[in-house]
């Protein structure tokens, strides 16, 4: 097959495909118009998130057999149109699930133990022990929404911390074990100390976590979002933090991000004018990172290995 790479991925994928007899072409510098001209002659497409693969693009891809997304989320692909046109859509959530799980653990530990603030203080010559007294994960109730690859990986890594783990997934069942309890949303509302999101961005999940959703929790809670920015409405999160209902937040993703996660430029975007953004960046109760939860050296290579295996089975 002729396979067009419109984003950069770990070279293992291209090397493996070439060794298997396929023709690989790099178009990572081509714009959408150039790609529209090229795509009719290709059977395969490898992407991350640089452009939206919409119906018009797919209808022009007259020989396309598959789209391989180097990552988990598929929101930049019109999967319904692809299915109608007989194009198989592949992704690789198995490749970065452990990276996401570890990042979620790292962020909540940093938040609970004031590590970001304490590190900055010590570097400035301040030694404030009582002000940085932390919390322990042990005996906390962690509510996980979405129990696919990343949700289950996060839960697995939590087991050694002696938490109570409640997991809800609208589309899965039968996954309880000695450490994890399959739950409904109401039980999570009633018991959770920590909420962690592990859901794709869909019409169902866009701004799922908003003021009304947060108010359903009986306890004051901490929130972790390593899924997609638009699953959580930032201004309503900040309002609930000011009200004391949300004790802190770990945000690897933001609703303000561009479609292409690599291009987002905070310094030249309009978010710096928002009071909500200024609150987030000034608060010691917030841990921020630039959409890197699945972005390890190991996951970079593993994603390519997973995609090659799936392409090979077509």
C-alpha positions as CSV (number, residue, x, y, z in Angstrom):
1,X,0.0,0.0,0.0
2,X,0.9,3.6,-0.4
3,X,0.7,5.3,2.9
4,X,0.8,9.1,3.5
5,X,2.2,10.4,6.8
6,X,0.7,13.8,7.4
7,X,2.1,14.1,11.0
8,X,5.4,13.1,12.5
9,X,5.3,9.9,14.6
10,X,8.0,7.6,16.0
11,X,10.1,6.3,13.1
12,X,9.5,2.7,14.1
13,X,6.2,2.8,12.3
14,X,7.6,3.9,8.9
15,X,10.6,1.6,9.2
16,X,8.3,-1.4,10.0
17,X,5.9,-0.6,7.2
18,X,8.7,-0.2,4.7
19,X,10.2,-3.5,5.8
20,X,6.8,-5.1,5.2
21,X,6.8,-3.8,1.6
22,X,4.7,-0.7,1.9
23,X,5.5,2.7,0.3
24,X,5.6,5.5,2.9
25,X,5.6,9.2,2.0
26,X,6.2,12.1,4.4
27,X,3.7,15.0,4.0
28,X,4.1,16.4,7.4
29,X,4.9,19.9,6.0
30,X,2.0,19.9,3.5
31,X,-1.1,22.1,4.2
32,X,-4.7,20.9,3.9
33,X,-5.0,22.0,0.2
34,X,-1.9,20.2,-0.8
35,X,-3.0,17.1,1.1
36,X,-6.4,17.2,-0.6
37,X,-4.5,17.0,-3.9
38,X,-2.3,14.1,-2.8
39,X,-4.7,11.9,-0.9
40,X,-6.6,10.3,-3.9
41,X,-3.6,8.1,-4.7
42,X,-3.1,6.7,-1.2
43,X,-4.5,3.6,0.5
44,X,-3.3,4.6,4.0
45,X,-3.1,7.7,6.1
46,X,-1.2,8.3,9.4
47,X,-2.1,11.3,11.5
48,X,-1.9,12.8,14.9
49,X,-4.0,15.9,15.2
50,X,-2.7,18.5,12.8
51,X,-5.7,18.8,10.6
52,X,-9.3,17.7,10.7
53,X,-10.2,14.7,8.6
54,X,-13.7,15.7,7.6
55,X,-16.2,14.3,5.1
56,X,-15.0,16.4,2.2
57,X,-11.4,15.2,2.8
58,X,-12.6,11.6,3.0
59,X,-14.7,11.8,-0.1
60,X,-11.6,12.9,-2.0
61,X,-9.7,9.9,-0.7
62,X,-11.0,7.6,-3.3
63,X,-8.5,4.7,-2.6
64,X,-8.2,5.1,1.1
65,X,-8.5,1.9,3.1
66,X,-7.4,3.0,6.6
67,X,-6.6,6.0,8.8
68,X,-4.2,5.4,11.7
69,X,-4.3,7.9,14.5
70,X,-1.1,8.0,16.5
71,X,-2.8,8.4,19.9
72,X,-6.1,7.7,21.5
73,X,-8.7,10.4,20.7
74,X,-10.5,10.3,17.4
75,X,-12.3,13.7,17.6
76,X,-10.4,15.2,14.6
77,X,-11.7,12.4,12.3
78,X,-15.3,12.1,11.0
79,X,-15.4,8.5,12.0
80,X,-19.1,8.2,10.9
81,X,-18.3,9.4,7.4
82,X,-15.2,7.1,7.3
83,X,-17.4,4.1,8.2
84,X,-19.9,5.0,5.5
85,X,-17.1,5.1,2.9
86,X,-15.6,1.8,4.1
87,X,-12.5,3.4,5.6
88,X,-11.2,1.6,8.7
89,X,-10.2,4.0,11.6
90,X,-7.4,2.8,13.9
91,X,-6.0,4.3,17.0
92,X,-3.5,3.3,19.7
93,X,-4.8,3.9,23.2
94,X,-2.8,0.9,24.4
95,X,0.3,2.8,23.5
96,X,0.0,5.6,26.0
97,X,-2.3,4.3,28.7
98,X,0.5,3.7,31.2
99,X,1.9,7.2,30.6
100,X,-1.5,8.8,31.2
101,X,-2.0,6.7,34.4
102,X,1.4,7.7,35.7
103,X,0.9,11.4,34.9
104,X,-2.4,11.4,36.8
105,X,-0.8,9.8,39.8
106,X,2.1,12.3,39.6
107,X,-0.2,15.3,39.4
108,X,-2.4,14.4,42.3
109,X,0.6,13.6,44.5
110,X,2.2,16.9,43.6
111,X,-1.1,18.7,44.4
112,X,-1.6,16.8,47.7
113,X,1.9,17.5,48.9
114,X,2.2,21.1,47.6
115,X,5.4,20.1,45.7
116,X,5.2,22.8,43.1
117,X,4.7,25.6,45.6
118,X,7.2,24.2,48.1
119,X,9.9,23.8,45.5
120,X,9.5,27.4,44.4
121,X,9.6,28.6,48.0
122,X,12.8,26.7,48.9
123,X,14.5,28.1,45.7
124,X,13.5,31.6,47.0
125,X,15.0,30.9,50.4
126,X,11.7,30.2,52.2
127,X,11.3,27.2,54.6
128,X,7.6,26.9,55.3
129,X,6.8,23.4,56.7
130,X,3.4,24.0,58.3
131,X,2.1,26.0,55.3
132,X,2.9,22.9,53.1
133,X,1.4,20.2,55.2
134,X,-0.1,17.8,52.8
135,X,-2.7,15.1,52.3
136,X,-2.3,11.3,51.8
137,X,-3.9,9.3,49.1
138,X,-4.4,6.4,51.5
139,X,-8.1,5.9,52.4
140,X,-9.3,8.5,49.8
141,X,-12.2,7.5,47.6
142,X,-11.2,8.0,43.9
143,X,-14.0,8.2,41.4
144,X,-13.0,7.3,37.8
145,X,-15.3,8.2,34.9
146,X,-14.3,6.2,31.8
147,X,-12.8,2.8,32.3
148,X,-11.1,2.2,29.0
149,X,-7.4,2.0,28.5
150,X,-6.3,5.0,30.5
151,X,-9.0,4.8,33.2
152,X,-8.1,1.2,33.9
153,X,-4.4,1.9,33.8
154,X,-4.8,4.7,36.3
155,X,-6.9,2.5,38.6
156,X,-4.2,-0.3,38.4
157,X,-1.5,2.2,39.4
158,X,-3.6,3.5,42.3
159,X,-3.9,0.1,43.9
160,X,-0.8,0.3,46.0
161,X,-1.9,3.6,47.6
162,X,-4.7,1.8,49.5
163,X,-7.5,4.0,48.0
164,X,-11.1,3.0,47.5
165,X,-11.5,3.0,43.7
166,X,-15.0,3.5,42.2
167,X,-15.2,3.3,38.4
168,X,-18.1,4.3,36.1
169,X,-18.3,3.6,32.4
170,X,-21.5,4.0,30.5
171,X,-20.5,1.5,27.9
172,X,-18.7,-1.2,29.9
173,X,-19.7,-3.5,32.7
174,X,-18.4,-6.5,34.6
175,X,-14.9,-5.1,35.5
176,X,-15.0,-5.1,39.3
177,X,-12.2,-7.0,41.0
178,X,-10.5,-7.1,44.4
179,X,-9.3,-3.5,44.1
180,X,-11.9,-1.8,41.8
181,X,-15.6,-1.4,42.3
182,X,-17.8,-1.0,39.3
183,X,-20.1,2.0,40.2
184,X,-22.8,4.2,39.0
185,X,-22.5,8.0,38.9
186,X,-24.6,8.4,42.0
187,X,-22.3,6.3,44.2
188,X,-19.4,8.4,42.9
189,X,-21.3,11.6,43.7
190,X,-22.0,10.3,47.2
191,X,-18.5,9.0,48.1
192,X,-15.7,10.4,46.0
193,X,-12.9,12.6,47.3
194,X,-11.1,12.7,44.0
195,X,-12.7,12.7,40.5
196,X,-10.5,11.6,37.5
197,X,-11.7,11.9,33.9
198,X,-10.7,9.3,31.3
199,X,-13.3,9.8,28.6
200,X,-13.1,10.7,24.9
201,X,-14.5,14.0,23.6
202,X,-17.9,13.4,22.1
203,X,-21.2,15.1,21.9
204,X,-22.1,13.3,25.1
205,X,-19.0,14.3,27.0
206,X,-18.4,17.9,25.9
207,X,-18.5,20.0,29.0
208,X,-19.8,17.0,31.0
209,X,-18.1,18.4,34.1
210,X,-19.8,21.7,34.7
211,X,-21.2,23.6,37.7
212,X,-24.3,21.4,37.9
213,X,-22.2,18.2,37.7
214,X,-19.8,19.3,40.4
215,X,-22.6,20.3,42.8
216,X,-23.8,16.7,42.7
217,X,-20.9,15.6,44.9
218,X,-21.6,15.4,48.6
219,X,-18.0,16.1,49.6
220,X,-15.7,18.8,48.5
221,X,-13.5,17.2,45.8
222,X,-10.2,17.3,43.9
223,X,-10.5,17.0,40.1
224,X,-8.0,15.5,37.6
225,X,-8.5,15.9,33.8
226,X,-6.1,14.0,31.5
227,X,-8.7,13.3,28.9
228,X,-9.8,16.3,26.7
229,X,-10.0,19.9,27.6
230,X,-13.6,20.4,26.5
231,X,-14.8,17.6,28.8
232,X,-14.6,20.2,31.7
233,X,-15.8,23.8,31.6
234,X,-13.0,25.9,33.1
235,X,-15.0,29.0,34.2
236,X,-17.4,26.8,36.2
237,X,-14.5,24.9,37.7
238,X,-12.9,28.1,38.8
239,X,-16.2,29.3,40.3
240,X,-16.5,26.1,42.3
241,X,-12.9,26.5,43.5
242,X,-13.7,30.0,44.7
243,X,-16.8,28.6,46.5
244,X,-14.7,25.9,48.1
245,X,-16.5,23.0,46.5
246,X,-13.4,22.0,44.4
247,X,-10.4,21.8,46.6
248,X,-7.9,21.6,43.8
249,X,-7.4,20.6,40.2
250,X,-4.9,18.8,38.0
251,X,-5.3,19.8,34.4
252,X,-3.2,18.4,31.7
253,X,-5.7,19.6,29.1
254,X,-7.6,22.8,28.7
255,X,-10.8,23.7,26.8
256,X,-8.9,26.6,25.2
257,X,-6.6,24.2,23.2
258,X,-6.5,24.3,19.4
259,X,-7.5,21.3,17.3
260,X,-3.8,20.7,16.8
261,X,-2.5,20.2,20.3
262,X,1.0,21.1,19.2
263,X,0.2,24.6,17.9
264,X,-1.4,26.1,21.0
265,X,0.4,29.3,21.9
266,X,-0.7,30.6,25.3
267,X,1.3,33.8,25.1
268,X,-0.5,35.0,21.9
269,X,-4.0,33.6,22.6
270,X,-7.0,35.5,24.0
271,X,-7.1,33.4,27.2
272,X,-4.6,35.7,29.0
273,X,-7.5,38.2,29.1
274,X,-9.7,35.8,31.0
275,X,-10.2,36.1,34.7
276,X,-10.6,32.4,34.9
277,X,-7.2,31.8,33.3
278,X,-5.5,34.3,35.6
279,X,-7.0,32.5,38.6
280,X,-5.7,29.1,37.4
281,X,-2.1,30.3,36.9
282,X,-2.0,32.1,40.2
283,X,-3.5,29.4,42.3
284,X,-1.3,27.0,44.3
285,X,-4.3,24.6,44.2
286,X,-3.9,24.0,40.5
287,X,-1.3,21.8,38.7
288,X,-1.0,22.5,35.0
289,X,0.8,20.7,32.1
290,X,0.7,21.1,28.3
291,X,-1.2,18.0,27.2
292,X,1.7,15.7,27.9
293,X,0.0,12.9,30.0
294,X,0.5,10.4,27.2
295,X,3.7,12.0,25.9
296,X,6.6,9.9,27.2
297,X,9.6,8.6,25.2
298,X,8.3,5.0,25.9
299,X,4.7,5.8,24.7
300,X,6.0,7.5,21.6
301,X,7.6,4.3,20.4
302,X,4.9,2.0,21.7
303,X,2.2,3.9,19.8
304,X,4.0,3.2,16.5
305,X,4.4,-0.5,17.5
306,X,0.7,-0.8,18.2
307,X,-0.3,0.9,15.0
308,X,2.0,-1.3,12.9
309,X,0.5,-4.4,14.5
310,X,-3.1,-3.2,13.7
311,X,-2.2,-2.1,10.1
312,X,-0.6,-5.5,9.6
313,X,-3.8,-7.3,10.4
314,X,-5.9,-5.4,7.7
